[in-house]
Amino acid sequence: MYGAEPCVYEVYGAELNVYEVNGMEPCVFEMYGVEPCVWSGAVYAKCTEHSRVCRSSYVWSLYVLKLRNIQVWYCDNRTDLENCISSKKSAIFNNSSKVPGMVCLQSLRSLFPAAVRGLIRQNRIHVRNTSGMSAGYNQANVVILHKSLAEDFEKFCKANSGPLPLLYRSDPGEWKCPPLSHDADIRTDCLLYRRYEHGVYRESLTSLESYTEQMKDMVTFYLGCSFSFESTVQKLGVPVRNVEQERNVSMYKTAVPCHGIGQFSCNLVVTMRPIPQDKLEAAVIATHPMKKYHGAPVHIGSPDYLGIKDLQKTDYGDAVWMHPGDVPVFWACGVTGVEAVASCRSPLAFTHSPGCMFITDVKNEDTPDPCATQEPLVVQISSDPLHYSLVSKQTAEKIRLLEEIVGIDPGNRGIKNLLIKDELLKSCLSLSHAKSILITTGFPTHYQKVPPEETDGPPGALAMATILQALGKKVVIVTDGHAIDMNKKIVADAIEQGVLKTSVPVLSYKGETPECALKFLCENGDATAPRFDHLVAIERAGRANDGNYYNARKINIKHLVDPIDDLFVAAQTIPGINTTGVGDGGNELGTGKVKEAVKKYIRNGDTIACDVAADFTVIAGVSNWGGYAVSCALYLLNTCQIHDRYLRKATGFPKLAERATWASSLPSIQKEEKLLAILVNHGIRSGVTGNLAMEVDGLPFYNAHSDMIKRLLEAAGVRRLRVHDDQGKNPETWIPTKIGGLFQREACWEFRASLREDLKSMVGEMKGEISSLGECTSHVENKMAEFTTSYNALIDEKEALKEELAQLSDKVQCLAKVFGSLELFNLFPHIMLQT
């Protein structure tokens, strides 16, 4: 131009065109799907509706210009383009790499995948990762293995679909992947590859063409990648820090084991992206339906929960700097496949280099999971260490209904003023994540009786212990020293009568110093090694501001109460231990969180209010009801697909088979009636009246407590309940129920209308369960395949033994000939065959 040699301009995104501009020498423009325009004697690329760039803040946001022998540069606006044009003559002659007003490599975001793969194939992109390239299009992890390992690796992917969502499995020697692209060649179209020999990483490669012969017997697996959802979350205003900082995403090995199959066994690998706290829910909702690209996060909060010690020390990728207010958010990562390749020790295998993905032609708008009908809710359950959990909004609403049901005030004592919304939800989410729980109960309100305990507390404690044990958690009960033998007998009687399935250890605590509490809660008193994740107090006498313990009548019962409060006080200083208090009057351990409301609204509140706060305070009309509500909420959480996936970190299979076991572990009218009878037989009295009768807090079991159990089970989704006659005896029949109460027989039309609504909601749940059932089916198929393999091996071994036995029989016959015709030697082969 202007006397210079003709220049080659490449605008990436349709066909080859030759333009003559303002009488200048012909210039060659290579167009890949972008509309060319002539302006001010130069040619630039006008964004079309096919380019996401046009939706940015600039009307003409990115102009692409490439000069011969010059590095690729991208203009941000027209002024920059004019600067480039005015300086290009000297740039050409000087072979300079500095052109005023240019930003290098930003426009790779707007290029079509075929164009980017073309640049990669020609080795013309000199960056370390593909994050942000071809925004709006999906990217894939790549694993290439010998065909003999392909079946097991596919099963491994299906068993760990969170980190390894399988997009396509090639045939041996197939370089293309028709569902994902039309012109790809897996030997050349990744930015960088890794070569493994016997599980050991040997080198990085820019091309696998030199291994074409070996790859004829190899199968390529294309796995979903989290780069695919980055543009989706950016649309919602969620910053992606690794893209902003032009770094590879941070990747870490965790302590979470994947579900092993055959030779493949490794721990989960995760990516971490810092997300502003107020954008967490937007990021989760955006990624939740994208199951082919890892879906929702598997952890939000402190990396310690995953076994990651230092976020600045990545195992793969780059450390990304967090902004003030950012929260570390972790997604399952396809680099788990790289770890799996190392674990199988194949003589030869290839993977992409972490962060250097295969870019597909599939838009990420086309890939949401149609079964993802539920919307996730993000809930913070701990601040030290920082910890969030996920649950579906539908399940959260059901738990809020449980909280509302038990929050009634049968004695008109003013307890509704103590309620804090979502305390039940947060407490149960924390319990669901816990592995070891301490439950304490015992309120010796009848100080002149033997025993002084009341019937409120132990039933709720055992109801919680039962469901927690069914969920696979360790549980112990701690109570006062004077009551420990009695409580052990109650547990034994409950097992004998079928109320409990498994024994619960019963302990006492009489520590006199804070150091005693630390030693009780932690191994060797080490605060970094707690024995328990969560402490729960239910209807447990709580210490008041003056150091004494009071019943509701303002009588000091300190001489009957051991200092179990010290455990809750110490727990506040131990990271990783959460606490819950369940109460009905404000003088129970853990209700110190609402002590000001207790002083204001509860009779004798100024004196009796507990001064020891728990992280979560669950208020109920009767404390036992609070325990029942916790049990039902835990059942709901663990049958919630969103929460279940979050608990298992998207590895392994849903625990659908255990749902019936969990349901049978919930409190029932029959079990609670038996347990109350056991307490009465041990001389334990009602709290309000002091009666030695089938009542709790002055309310008869029928129909006060029995009706409460019915309502809670209905709200938890147990849709068929046994109905009793007016005297509360003689089971009559089974009828369907709806949330909130029982249907009468004459109200059949109301029932049918409500049932129709119930069925609609169930259909959505069943769609998700069908998807989970498919995963379980794959799991069963895997087990059957393993069994078949083992069975065939046994058959082969049996045949081999028969051959050896025949040979042995021949030798015996030879010996018989040597030593003569002895009946013993004649019988020996038959004896051996029978053996």
NORFENFEN-V641513 format. One record per residue. N is the residue number from 1. RES is the residue in one letter. SS is DSSP state (H for helix, E for strand, - for the rest). Layout:
BEGIN
n & res & ss
N & RES & SS
N & RES & SS
END
This chain:
BEGIN
n & res & ss
1 & M & -
2 & Y & -
3 & G & -
4 & A & -
5 & E & -
6 & P & -
7 & C & -
8 & V & E
9 & Y & E
10 & E & E
11 & V & E
12 & Y & -
13 & G & -
14 & A & -
15 & E & -
16 & L & E
17 & N & E
18 & V & E
19 & Y & E
20 & E & -
21 & V & -
22 & N & -
23 & G & -
24 & M & -
25 & E & -
26 & P & -
27 & C & E
28 & V & E
29 & F & E
30 & E & E
31 & M & E
32 & Y & -
33 & G & -
34 & V & -
35 & E & E
36 & P & E
37 & C & E
38 & V & E
39 & W & E
40 & S & -
41 & G & -
42 & A & E
43 & V & E
44 & Y & E
45 & A & E
46 & K & E
47 & C & -
48 & T & -
49 & E & -
50 & H & -
51 & S & -
52 & R & H
53 & V & H
54 & C & H
55 & R & H
56 & S & -
57 & S & -
58 & Y & -
59 & V & -
60 & W & -
61 & S & -
62 & L & -
63 & Y & E
64 & V & E
65 & L & E
66 & K & -
67 & L & -
68 & R & -
69 & N & -
70 & I & -
71 & Q & -
72 & V & -
73 & W & E
74 & Y & E
75 & C & E
76 & D & -
77 & N & -
78 & R & H
79 & T & H
80 & D & H
81 & L & H
82 & E & H
83 & N & H
84 & C & H
85 & I & H
86 & S & H
87 & S & H
88 & K & H
89 & K & H
90 & S & H
91 & A & H
92 & I & H
93 & F & H
94 & N & H
95 & N & -
96 & S & -
97 & S & -
98 & K & -
99 & V & -
100 & P & -
101 & G & -
102 & M & E
103 & V & E
104 & C & -
105 & L & -
106 & Q & H
107 & S & H
108 & L & H
109 & R & H
110 & S & H
111 & L & -
112 & F & -
113 & P & H
114 & A & H
115 & A & H
116 & V & H
117 & R & H
118 & G & H
119 & L & H
120 & I & H
121 & R & H
122 & Q & -
123 & N & -
124 & R & -
125 & I & -
126 & H & -
127 & V & -
128 & R & -
129 & N & -
130 & T & -
131 & S & -
132 & G & -
133 & M & -
134 & S & -
135 & A & -
136 & G & -
137 & Y & E
138 & N & E
139 & Q & E
140 & A & E
141 & N & E
142 & V & E
143 & V & E
144 & I & E
145 & L & E
146 & H & E
147 & K & H
148 & S & H
149 & L & H
150 & A & H
151 & E & H
152 & D & H
153 & F & H
154 & E & H
155 & K & H
156 & F & H
157 & C & H
158 & K & H
159 & A & H
160 & N & -
161 & S & -
162 & G & -
163 & P & -
164 & L & -
165 & P & -
166 & L & E
167 & L & E
168 & Y & E
169 & R & E
170 & S & -
171 & D & -
172 & P & -
173 & G & -
174 & E & -
175 & W & -
176 & K & -
177 & C & -
178 & P & -
179 & P & -
180 & L & -
181 & S & -
182 & H & -
183 & D & -
184 & A & -
185 & D & -
186 & I & -
187 & R & -
188 & T & -
189 & D & -
190 & C & -
191 & L & -
192 & L & -
193 & Y & E
194 & R & E
195 & R & E
196 & Y & E
197 & E & E
198 & H & -
199 & G & -
200 & V & E
201 & Y & E
202 & R & E
203 & E & E
204 & S & E
205 & L & E
206 & T & -
207 & S & -
208 & L & -
209 & E & H
210 & S & H
211 & Y & H
212 & T & H
213 & E & H
214 & Q & H
215 & M & H
216 & K & -
217 & D & -
218 & M & E
219 & V & E
220 & T & E
221 & F & E
222 & Y & E
223 & L & E
224 & G & E
225 & C & -
226 & S & H
227 & F & H
228 & S & H
229 & F & H
230 & E & H
231 & S & H
232 & T & H
233 & V & H
234 & Q & H
235 & K & H
236 & L & -
237 & G & -
238 & V & -
239 & P & -
240 & V & -
241 & R & H
242 & N & H
243 & V & H
244 & E & H
245 & Q & -
246 & E & -
247 & R & -
248 & N & -
249 & V & -
250 & S & E
251 & M & E
252 & Y & E
253 & K & E
254 & T & E
255 & A & E
256 & V & E
257 & P & E
258 & C & -
259 & H & -
260 & G & -
261 & I & E
262 & G & -
263 & Q & -
264 & F & E
265 & S & -
266 & C & -
267 & N & E
268 & L & E
269 & V & E
270 & V & E
271 & T & E
272 & M & E
273 & R & E
274 & P & E
275 & I & E
276 & P & E
277 & Q & H
278 & D & H
279 & K & H
280 & L & H
281 & E & H
282 & A & H
283 & A & H
284 & V & H
285 & I & H
286 & A & H
287 & T & H
288 & H & H
289 & P & -
290 & M & -
291 & K & H
292 & K & H
293 & Y & H
294 & H & -
295 & G & -
296 & A & -
297 & P & -
298 & V & -
299 & H & E
300 & I & E
301 & G & E
302 & S & -
303 & P & H
304 & D & H
305 & Y & H
306 & L & H
307 & G & -
308 & I & -
309 & K & -
310 & D & -
311 & L & -
312 & Q & -
313 & K & -
314 & T & -
315 & D & -
316 & Y & E
317 & G & -
318 & D & -
319 & A & -
320 & V & -
321 & W & -
322 & M & -
323 & H & -
324 & P & -
325 & G & -
326 & D & E
327 & V & E
328 & P & E
329 & V & E
330 & F & E
331 & W & E
332 & A & E
333 & C & -
334 & G & -
335 & V & -
336 & T & H
337 & G & H
338 & V & H
339 & E & H
340 & A & H
341 & V & H
342 & A & H
343 & S & H
344 & C & H
345 & R & -
346 & S & -
347 & P & -
348 & L & -
349 & A & E
350 & F & E
351 & T & E
352 & H & E
353 & S & -
354 & P & -
355 & G & -
356 & C & -
357 & M & -
358 & F & E
359 & I & E
360 & T & E
361 & D & E
362 & V & E
363 & K & E
364 & N & H
365 & E & H
366 & D & H
367 & T & -
368 & P & -
369 & D & -
370 & P & -
371 & C & -
372 & A & -
373 & T & -
374 & Q & -
375 & E & -
376 & P & E
377 & L & E
378 & V & E
379 & V & E
380 & Q & E
381 & I & E
382 & S & E
383 & S & E
384 & D & -
385 & P & -
386 & L & E
387 & H & E
388 & Y & E
389 & S & E
390 & L & E
391 & V & E
392 & S & E
393 & K & H
394 & Q & H
395 & T & H
396 & A & H
397 & E & H
398 & K & H
399 & I & H
400 & R & H
401 & L & H
402 & L & H
403 & E & H
404 & E & H
405 & I & H
406 & V & H
407 & G & -
408 & I & -
409 & D & -
410 & P & -
411 & G & -
412 & N & -
413 & R & -
414 & G & -
415 & I & H
416 & K & H
417 & N & H
418 & L & H
419 & L & -
420 & I & -
421 & K & -
422 & D & -
423 & E & H
424 & L & H
425 & L & H
426 & K & H
427 & S & H
428 & C & H
429 & L & H
430 & S & H
431 & L & H
432 & S & H
433 & H & H
434 & A & -
435 & K & -
436 & S & E
437 & I & E
438 & L & E
439 & I & E
440 & T & E
441 & T & E
442 & G & E
443 & F & -
444 & P & -
445 & T & -
446 & H & -
447 & Y & -
448 & Q & -
449 & K & -
450 & V & -
451 & P & -
452 & P & -
453 & E & -
454 & E & E
455 & T & -
456 & D & -
457 & G & -
458 & P & H
459 & P & H
460 & G & H
461 & A & H
462 & L & H
463 & A & H
464 & M & H
465 & A & H
466 & T & H
467 & I & H
468 & L & H
469 & Q & H
470 & A & H
471 & L & -
472 & G & -
473 & K & -
474 & K & E
475 & V & E
476 & V & E
477 & I & E
478 & V & E
479 & T & E
480 & D & -
481 & G & H
482 & H & H
483 & A & H
484 & I & H
485 & D & H
486 & M & H
487 & N & H
488 & K & H
489 & K & H
490 & I & H
491 & V & H
492 & A & H
493 & D & H
494 & A & H
495 & I & H
496 & E & H
497 & Q & -
498 & G & -
499 & V & -
500 & L & -
501 & K & -
502 & T & -
503 & S & -
504 & V & -
505 & P & E
506 & V & E
507 & L & E
508 & S & E
509 & Y & -
510 & K & -
511 & G & -
512 & E & -
513 & T & -
514 & P & H
515 & E & H
516 & C & H
517 & A & H
518 & L & H
519 & K & H
520 & F & H
521 & L & H
522 & C & E
523 & E & H
524 & N & H
525 & G & H
526 & D & -
527 & A & -
528 & T & -
529 & A & -
530 & P & E
531 & R & -
532 & F & -
533 & D & -
534 & H & E
535 & L & E
536 & V & E
537 & A & E
538 & I & E
539 & E & E
540 & R & E
541 & A & E
542 & G & -
543 & R & E
544 & A & E
545 & N & -
546 & D & -
547 & G & -
548 & N & -
549 & Y & E
550 & Y & E
551 & N & -
552 & A & -
553 & R & -
554 & K & -
555 & I & -
556 & N & E
557 & I & -
558 & K & H
559 & H & H
560 & L & H
561 & V & -
562 & D & -
563 & P & -
564 & I & -
565 & D & H
566 & D & H
567 & L & H
568 & F & H
569 & V & H
570 & A & H
571 & A & H
572 & Q & -
573 & T & -
574 & I & -
575 & P & -
576 & G & -
577 & I & -
578 & N & E
579 & T & E
580 & T & E
581 & G & E
582 & V & E
583 & G & E
584 & D & -
585 & G & -
586 & G & -
587 & N & -
588 & E & E
589 & L & -
590 & G & E
591 & T & E
592 & G & H
593 & K & H
594 & V & H
595 & K & H
596 & E & H
597 & A & H
598 & V & H
599 & K & H
600 & K & H
601 & Y & H
602 & I & -
603 & R & -
604 & N & -
605 & G & H
606 & D & H
607 & T & H
608 & I & H
609 & A & -
610 & C & E
611 & D & -
612 & V & -
613 & A & E
614 & A & -
615 & D & -
616 & F & E
617 & T & E
618 & V & E
619 & I & E
620 & A & -
621 & G & -
622 & V & -
623 & S & H
624 & N & H
625 & W & H
626 & G & H
627 & G & H
628 & Y & H
629 & A & H
630 & V & H
631 & S & H
632 & C & H
633 & A & H
634 & L & H
635 & Y & H
636 & L & H
637 & L & H
638 & N & H
639 & T & -
640 & C & -
641 & Q & H
642 & I & H
643 & H & H
644 & D & H
645 & R & H
646 & Y & H
647 & L & H
648 & R & -
649 & K & -
650 & A & -
651 & T & -
652 & G & -
653 & F & -
654 & P & -
655 & K & -
656 & L & H
657 & A & H
658 & E & H
659 & R & H
660 & A & H
661 & T & H
662 & W & H
663 & A & H
664 & S & H
665 & S & -
666 & L & -
667 & P & -
668 & S & -
669 & I & H
670 & Q & H
671 & K & H
672 & E & H
673 & E & H
674 & K & H
675 & L & H
676 & L & H
677 & A & H
678 & I & H
679 & L & H
680 & V & H
681 & N & H
682 & H & -
683 & G & -
684 & I & -
685 & R & E
686 & S & -
687 & G & -
688 & V & -
689 & T & -
690 & G & -
691 & N & -
692 & L & -
693 & A & -
694 & M & -
695 & E & E
696 & V & E
697 & D & -
698 & G & -
699 & L & E
700 & P & E
701 & F & H
702 & Y & H
703 & N & H
704 & A & H
705 & H & H
706 & S & H
707 & D & H
708 & M & H
709 & I & H
710 & K & H
711 & R & H
712 & L & H
713 & L & H
714 & E & H
715 & A & H
716 & A & -
717 & G & -
718 & V & -
719 & R & -
720 & R & E
721 & L & E
722 & R & E
723 & V & E
724 & H & -
725 & D & -
726 & D & -
727 & Q & -
728 & G & -
729 & K & -
730 & N & -
731 & P & -
732 & E & -
733 & T & E
734 & W & E
735 & I & E
736 & P & E
737 & T & E
738 & K & E
739 & I & -
740 & G & -
741 & G & E
742 & L & E
743 & F & -
744 & Q & -
745 & R & H
746 & E & H
747 & A & H
748 & C & H
749 & W & H
750 & E & H
751 & F & H
752 & R & H
753 & A & H
754 & S & H
755 & L & H
756 & R & H
757 & E & H
758 & D & H
759 & L & H
760 & K & H
761 & S & H
762 & M & H
763 & V & H
764 & G & H
765 & E & H
766 & M & H
767 & K & H
768 & G & H
769 & E & H
770 & I & H
771 & S & H
772 & S & H
773 & L & H
774 & G & H
775 & E & H
776 & C & H
777 & T & H
778 & S & H
779 & H & H
780 & V & H
781 & E & H
782 & N & H
783 & K & H
784 & M & H
785 & A & H
786 & E & H
787 & F & H
788 & T & H
789 & T & H
790 & S & H
791 & Y & H
792 & N & H
793 & A & H
794 & L & H
795 & I & H
796 & D & H
797 & E & H
798 & K & H
799 & E & H
800 & A & H
801 & L & H
802 & K & H
803 & E & H
804 & E & H
805 & L & H
806 & A & H
807 & Q & H
808 & L & H
809 & S & H
810 & D & H
811 & K & H
812 & V & H
813 & Q & H
814 & C & H
815 & L & H
816 & A & H
817 & K & H
818 & V & H
819 & F & H
820 & G & -
821 & S & -
822 & L & -
823 & E & H
824 & L & H
825 & F & H
826 & N & H
827 & L & H
828 & F & H
829 & P & H
830 & H & H
831 & I & H
832 & M & H
833 & L & H
834 & Q & H
835 & T & -
END
